[in-house]
Structure formats: structure tokens, C-alpha cells
Amino acid sequence: MKQPSSLNHPIVEQSFAIIDQEIGQHNLNPLEYKIVRRVIHSTADFEFINLLKFSPNSITIGIKNLQNKTPIITDVTMVKQGIKNLVSKTFNNPIITAIEQAHHPLPGKTRTETGLLSCYEQYPRGIYVIGNAPTALLALCQQIKEKKVQPSLIIGVPVGFVSVLESKAMLAEINVPQIRVEGRKGGSSVAAAIINALLILAWRNQ
């Protein structure tokens, strides 16, 4: 079995030490801080310490589901590329990318949105990771409201200007385990960083 320390490159650990020093005192609990620190490492943006929001028990729920090999559904390929290496070193969860499932796009919907709706039919209890497509997050939230079936966890961190704030606001109103970024910031690298941080926490807490 791999040692937990092997999951982080020494340069990553050095970067974490610098981040710890620059942040100093904070109000996050230890698990939240480990997520936030990896996002800051991926973005070099210290604003995320105030922008990341965690619903109650979302981290422990995410850890448990990763350990149980719950499928991970990403909105775009870039998120999948950012997590597949660590997934393969830990629990080998299936990774499904919504945009790759959009074989016949629905009228008036983006490919990612179409693919996500298909994924939700197949994996209603999956871990959903939205880093790029706010339309996909809106569609997911609407499905939850209509079908009353909740994913195990939603990571809602789309980035941009169109429908981004609306999608995050809709997610915040739904009673589902979630980690989200408030405001316009986010992106595939942020989404991947959150999953990777959860994977390491899950691996170290077996």
C-alpha cells in the first residue's frame, strides 16, 4: 500500500508551508483549511479563503463516498484530466465526463448540459463536479428539485460572467451536500483541486 506522503510532491508540501505562513490565523476548521489551501496552491489566489463555502458535513460526506468508490461526474474533460492521476492512485472511482455523454444534444441546451442530464439519469447519487459550465449546474439543480433525488455531493465552482452567479445562488438554496465558490471565480483547476484535496483526506483517513 502506498504511503500517504507519496500523494503530495515535495514542491507541493513546500508551497503549502508558504501558504500557511502567509495566511496565518484563520477561522476555518482543519478539514476546510486543507481544501482551501489546495485551491490556493492551484490558483495562487488567496481570496478563495473567503469565497469557498461548505455545507454541514460536506467534507466528511465527500470522504466517505470517495472511499466507497462513488462515481465522479465532471462537467468537462479538463476537470477529469486534473483528477484522474490521483483517483488512480487512491480509490479508482469511475470518472464520467458529461460533455462526452452528449451524443445527441437536446434543442436549446449546451452539450455539457445535455450530457449532464444523461449522467444524472444514470448516476443520481454520484459526486458531481462542475468547474466550467454554469448551465450544467443550473440543469442539475433543477433536476434535484423535480426528481427529489440528491447527488452524494456537488462541487459547484463554475467560472465566468453568464449564468454563473445564478447557478451558484440556485445551488445554495438546495439542501444537498455541497462545496461551492461564491462570486464569479472558480474554474476547472479549482474543481480539480477540491476533489484532489478530498481524495488525499480520504486516503489518509481510511
C-alpha positions as CSV (number, residue, x, y, z in Angstrom):
1,M,0.0,0.0,0.0
2,K,1.3,3.5,-0.9
3,Q,2.3,5.7,2.0
4,P,0.0,8.8,2.2
5,S,3.0,11.1,2.0
6,S,3.6,9.9,-1.6
7,L,0.5,11.6,-2.8
8,N,2.0,15.0,-2.5
9,H,5.1,16.1,-4.4
10,P,7.8,17.7,-2.1
11,I,7.3,21.0,-4.0
12,V,3.6,20.9,-3.2
13,E,4.5,20.5,0.5
14,Q,6.9,23.4,0.3
15,S,4.2,25.5,-1.3
16,F,1.7,24.6,1.5
17,A,4.3,25.8,4.0
18,I,4.5,29.2,2.3
19,I,0.7,29.4,2.1
20,D,0.4,28.6,5.8
21,Q,2.9,31.3,6.7
22,E,1.1,33.9,4.6
23,I,-2.4,33.1,5.8
24,G,-1.5,32.9,9.5
25,Q,-4.6,32.8,11.7
26,H,-8.0,31.9,10.1
27,N,-11.5,30.7,11.1
28,L,-11.7,27.5,9.0
29,N,-11.8,24.1,10.6
30,P,-8.9,21.8,9.8
31,L,-10.6,19.9,7.1
32,E,-11.9,23.1,5.4
33,Y,-8.5,24.6,5.5
34,K,-6.9,21.6,3.7
35,I,-9.4,22.1,0.9
36,V,-8.9,25.9,0.7
37,R,-5.1,25.5,0.9
38,R,-5.0,23.2,-2.1
39,V,-7.3,25.6,-4.1
40,I,-4.9,28.5,-3.2
41,H,-2.0,26.4,-4.3
42,S,-3.6,25.7,-7.7
43,T,-4.6,29.3,-8.3
44,A,-2.2,31.5,-6.3
45,D,-5.3,33.4,-5.3
46,F,-5.7,33.9,-1.5
47,E,-9.2,35.3,-2.0
48,F,-10.5,31.7,-2.0
49,I,-10.1,31.6,1.8
50,N,-13.3,33.8,1.9
51,L,-15.0,32.5,-1.2
52,L,-15.2,28.8,-0.6
53,K,-18.4,27.7,1.2
54,F,-19.0,24.3,2.8
55,S,-22.4,22.9,3.7
56,P,-22.5,21.0,7.1
57,N,-20.6,17.7,6.9
58,S,-19.9,18.1,3.2
59,I,-16.3,17.2,3.6
60,T,-16.9,14.0,5.7
61,I,-19.7,13.0,3.3
62,G,-17.3,13.5,0.3
63,I,-14.6,11.5,2.0
64,K,-16.9,8.6,2.7
65,N,-18.3,8.5,-0.8
66,L,-14.8,8.6,-2.4
67,Q,-13.8,5.7,-0.1
68,N,-16.9,3.8,-1.3
69,K,-15.8,4.3,-4.9
70,T,-18.9,6.5,-5.7
71,P,-18.7,7.6,-9.4
72,I,-17.4,11.1,-10.0
73,I,-19.2,13.1,-12.8
74,T,-17.3,16.1,-14.2
75,D,-18.8,18.7,-16.5
76,V,-15.8,18.9,-18.8
77,T,-12.7,16.9,-19.8
78,M,-10.3,19.4,-18.2
79,V,-11.6,18.6,-14.7
80,K,-11.3,14.8,-15.4
81,Q,-7.7,15.4,-16.6
82,G,-6.9,17.2,-13.4
83,I,-8.1,14.4,-11.1
84,K,-7.6,11.1,-12.9
85,N,-4.0,10.6,-11.8
86,L,-4.8,10.9,-8.1
87,V,-8.0,8.9,-8.5
88,S,-5.9,6.1,-10.0
89,K,-3.5,6.2,-7.0
90,T,-6.3,6.0,-4.4
91,F,-9.8,4.6,-4.8
92,N,-10.2,4.2,-8.6
93,N,-13.6,5.8,-8.7
94,P,-15.3,5.7,-12.1
95,I,-14.9,9.2,-13.7
96,I,-17.6,10.2,-16.2
97,T,-17.4,13.4,-18.2
98,A,-20.8,15.0,-19.0
99,I,-19.7,16.6,-22.3
100,E,-18.5,13.3,-23.6
101,Q,-22.0,11.8,-23.0
102,A,-23.8,14.4,-25.2
103,H,-24.1,12.2,-28.2
104,H,-27.3,13.9,-29.4
105,P,-27.5,17.5,-27.9
106,L,-31.0,18.5,-26.9
107,P,-32.6,21.5,-28.6
108,G,-31.8,24.7,-26.8
109,K,-29.3,23.1,-24.5
110,T,-25.5,23.1,-24.5
111,R,-23.6,19.8,-25.0
112,T,-22.4,19.8,-21.4
113,E,-25.9,20.4,-20.1
114,T,-27.3,17.6,-22.3
115,G,-24.6,15.2,-21.2
116,L,-25.1,16.1,-17.5
117,L,-28.8,15.3,-17.7
118,S,-27.9,11.9,-19.2
119,C,-25.4,11.3,-16.4
120,Y,-28.0,12.3,-13.7
121,E,-30.3,9.6,-15.1
122,Q,-27.6,7.0,-14.7
123,Y,-25.8,8.2,-11.6
124,P,-28.3,10.1,-9.4
125,R,-26.2,9.6,-6.3
126,G,-22.9,10.4,-7.9
127,I,-20.4,13.1,-6.9
128,Y,-20.9,16.0,-9.3
129,V,-18.0,18.3,-10.1
130,I,-18.9,21.5,-12.1
131,G,-15.9,23.7,-12.8
132,N,-16.8,25.2,-16.1
133,A,-20.4,25.1,-17.2
134,P,-23.0,27.1,-15.2
135,T,-25.8,25.8,-17.5
136,A,-24.9,22.3,-16.4
137,L,-25.1,23.3,-12.7
138,L,-28.5,25.0,-13.3
139,A,-29.8,21.9,-15.0
140,L,-28.5,19.7,-12.2
141,C,-30.2,21.9,-9.5
142,Q,-33.5,21.8,-11.5
143,Q,-33.3,18.0,-11.7
144,I,-32.8,17.8,-8.0
145,K,-35.8,20.0,-7.4
146,E,-38.0,18.0,-9.7
147,K,-37.0,14.4,-9.0
148,K,-36.1,14.7,-5.3
149,V,-33.1,12.5,-5.8
150,Q,-29.9,14.0,-4.4
151,P,-26.3,13.5,-5.5
152,S,-23.9,12.5,-2.8
153,L,-22.0,15.7,-3.1
154,I,-22.0,18.7,-5.5
155,I,-18.8,20.8,-6.1
156,G,-20.2,23.9,-7.8
157,V,-17.4,26.2,-8.9
158,P,-18.2,27.4,-12.5
159,V,-16.3,30.4,-13.6
160,G,-17.3,33.4,-15.7
161,F,-19.9,36.0,-16.3
162,V,-23.0,34.5,-17.9
163,S,-25.3,32.5,-15.6
164,V,-22.5,31.9,-13.1
165,L,-23.9,33.8,-10.2
166,E,-27.4,32.5,-10.9
167,S,-26.2,28.9,-10.9
168,K,-24.4,29.2,-7.6
169,A,-27.3,31.0,-6.0
170,M,-29.6,28.2,-7.0
171,L,-27.2,25.6,-5.6
172,A,-27.0,27.5,-2.3
173,E,-30.8,27.2,-2.0
174,I,-30.9,23.4,-2.3
175,N,-30.5,21.2,0.7
176,V,-27.8,19.0,-0.7
177,P,-24.2,18.4,0.5
178,Q,-22.1,20.9,-1.4
179,I,-18.9,22.8,-1.7
180,R,-19.1,26.0,-3.8
181,V,-17.3,29.2,-4.6
182,E,-19.2,32.4,-4.3
183,G,-18.9,35.1,-6.9
184,R,-17.6,34.8,-10.5
185,K,-14.4,33.0,-9.7
186,G,-13.9,29.2,-10.0
187,G,-12.9,27.0,-12.9
188,S,-11.7,23.6,-13.8
189,S,-8.4,23.9,-11.8
190,V,-10.4,24.9,-8.7
191,A,-12.8,22.0,-9.1
192,A,-9.9,19.5,-9.6
193,A,-8.1,20.9,-6.6
194,I,-11.1,20.3,-4.3
195,I,-11.6,16.7,-5.5
196,N,-7.8,16.1,-5.1
197,A,-7.8,17.5,-1.6
198,L,-10.8,15.3,-0.7
199,L,-9.0,12.2,-2.2
200,I,-6.0,12.8,0.0
201,L,-8.1,13.3,3.1
202,A,-10.0,10.1,2.3
203,W,-6.8,8.2,1.7
204,R,-5.3,9.4,5.0
205,N,-8.4,8.7,7.0
206,Q,-9.0,5.0,6.0
